Amino acid sequence: MKKMLLVLGLIIVIGTCLWMFFFNPEKLNPETSAGKTIYYAMITGLGVQDENGRYKYELTSYNEGGNEKKLGFSAGKQLREGAYVQLYHTLIRGVTYWKEVTFAELPKAVQEQYQQ
C-alpha cells in the first residue's frame, strides 16, 4: 500500500512538472513568439475567400536561416500583394499570428531569397 501511494505521488509530481513546462501560458498567447518558429513570406496573389469571409493564403515562407517551408494561414482582410508578412508558426496549431513588416525588417538570409 505504501509503495502504491509513493508511486501515485511520484506520478502526480512528474505530471505537474510536465504540465507547467508544456502549458506555459506565454506559449499559448498567439501574439507572442514564445515557443513558435518565425517565418517570413511575401504576399503573391489574392487570397481565396472562404464561407466565413476570411481570406486563405498558401505561401512559400522562409525562417531566419533562409530555410523554405510552405505555410497556410487566413486573414480577416485581403492582404496587399507584394507585402511582406511575419508569421508565427507552431507545430500543432500552424500559423497563429501574422503581421506586415517592411523589407528592411526581414533577416538578411530572407532578404537574399527575395532579391534573387
C-alpha positions as CSV (number, residue, x, y, z in Angstrom):
1,M,0.0,0.0,0.0
2,K,2.8,2.4,0.9
3,K,4.6,1.6,-2.4
4,M,1.4,2.3,-4.4
5,L,0.9,5.7,-2.6
6,L,4.6,6.6,-3.3
7,V,4.2,5.7,-7.0
8,L,1.0,7.6,-7.3
9,G,2.6,10.7,-5.6
10,L,5.6,10.5,-7.9
11,I,3.3,10.3,-10.9
12,I,1.4,13.4,-9.7
13,V,4.6,15.3,-9.1
14,I,6.1,14.4,-12.6
15,G,2.7,15.2,-14.3
16,T,2.6,18.6,-12.6
17,C,6.1,19.4,-13.6
18,L,5.4,18.4,-17.3
19,W,2.2,20.4,-17.3
20,M,4.0,23.5,-16.0
21,F,6.7,23.1,-18.7
22,F,4.5,22.4,-21.7
23,F,1.5,24.6,-20.8
24,N,3.3,27.8,-20.1
25,P,0.6,30.5,-20.6
26,E,3.1,32.6,-22.5
27,K,3.4,29.9,-25.2
28,L,-0.4,29.8,-25.6
29,N,-0.7,33.5,-26.4
30,P,-0.9,33.7,-30.3
31,E,0.7,37.2,-30.4
32,T,4.0,36.3,-28.6
33,S,6.8,34.5,-30.3
34,A,7.5,32.2,-27.2
35,G,7.5,28.6,-28.3
36,K,6.9,29.5,-32.0
37,T,9.1,29.5,-35.2
38,I,9.1,32.8,-37.0
39,Y,8.7,32.7,-40.8
40,Y,8.6,35.5,-43.4
41,A,6.7,35.5,-46.6
42,M,5.7,37.8,-49.5
43,I,2.1,38.0,-50.5
44,T,1.9,36.8,-54.1
45,G,-1.6,36.8,-55.3
46,L,-5.1,37.3,-53.9
47,G,-6.3,35.2,-51.0
48,V,-9.3,32.9,-51.6
49,Q,-12.3,33.9,-49.6
50,D,-14.0,31.1,-47.6
51,E,-17.6,30.8,-46.4
52,N,-16.7,32.7,-43.2
53,G,-15.5,35.7,-45.1
54,R,-11.8,35.1,-44.2
55,Y,-9.1,35.1,-46.9
56,K,-6.9,32.0,-47.1
57,Y,-3.3,32.1,-48.3
58,E,-0.8,29.4,-49.1
59,L,2.7,30.9,-49.3
60,T,6.3,29.9,-49.6
61,S,7.9,31.1,-46.4
62,Y,11.4,31.3,-45.0
63,N,12.7,31.1,-41.5
64,E,15.5,33.3,-40.1
65,G,18.1,30.9,-41.6
66,G,16.6,31.1,-45.1
67,N,15.1,27.6,-45.0
68,E,11.9,27.3,-47.1
69,K,8.6,26.0,-45.9
70,K,5.0,26.1,-47.4
71,L,2.6,27.6,-44.9
72,G,-1.1,28.3,-45.0
73,F,-3.0,30.9,-42.9
74,S,-6.1,33.0,-43.1
75,A,-6.7,36.7,-42.6
76,G,-9.8,38.8,-41.9
77,K,-9.0,41.1,-44.8
78,Q,-7.4,40.9,-48.3
79,L,-3.7,41.5,-47.9
80,R,-1.7,43.8,-50.1
81,E,0.0,42.0,-53.0
82,G,3.8,42.4,-52.7
83,A,3.6,43.0,-48.9
84,Y,6.0,41.1,-46.6
85,V,4.5,39.3,-43.5
86,Q,6.0,37.8,-40.4
87,L,4.3,34.5,-39.4
88,Y,4.3,32.8,-36.0
89,H,4.1,29.1,-36.6
90,T,3.6,26.2,-34.1
91,L,3.9,22.5,-34.9
92,I,0.3,21.7,-33.8
93,R,-1.7,24.9,-34.4
94,G,0.1,26.1,-37.6
95,V,0.2,29.9,-38.1
96,T,-1.3,31.6,-35.0
97,Y,-0.4,35.2,-35.8
98,W,0.8,37.4,-38.7
99,K,1.8,41.0,-39.1
100,E,3.0,43.1,-42.0
101,V,6.7,44.1,-42.0
102,T,9.0,46.1,-44.3
103,F,11.7,44.6,-46.4
104,A,14.3,46.2,-44.1
105,E,12.9,44.3,-41.1
106,L,13.5,40.9,-42.8
107,P,16.5,38.9,-41.7
108,K,19.5,39.1,-44.2
109,A,19.0,35.4,-45.2
110,V,15.3,36.1,-46.1
111,Q,16.2,39.3,-47.9
112,E,18.6,37.3,-50.1
113,Q,15.9,34.9,-51.0
114,Y,13.7,37.7,-52.3
115,Q,16.5,39.5,-54.1
116,Q,17.2,36.5,-56.4
